Amino acid sequence: MCGFAAGFWGVIGVLLFKKDWRHKLFRFSEETVDKIYVAVVLRVDKMKRIRESA
């Protein structure tokens, strides 16, 4: 449990004090969410087209 707390606060502490890292992390997470959203929309569209043609 102590190792988890030290690791957790190590990561959070770096993000609190390193503005550049914080911005990069949030930019990365936004881009990842956008990519997942596009993949889901494309898959749903493909499934709809297959269903309509059948």
Secondary structure as UniProt FT lines:
FT   HELIX           2..17
FT   HELIX           19..53
//
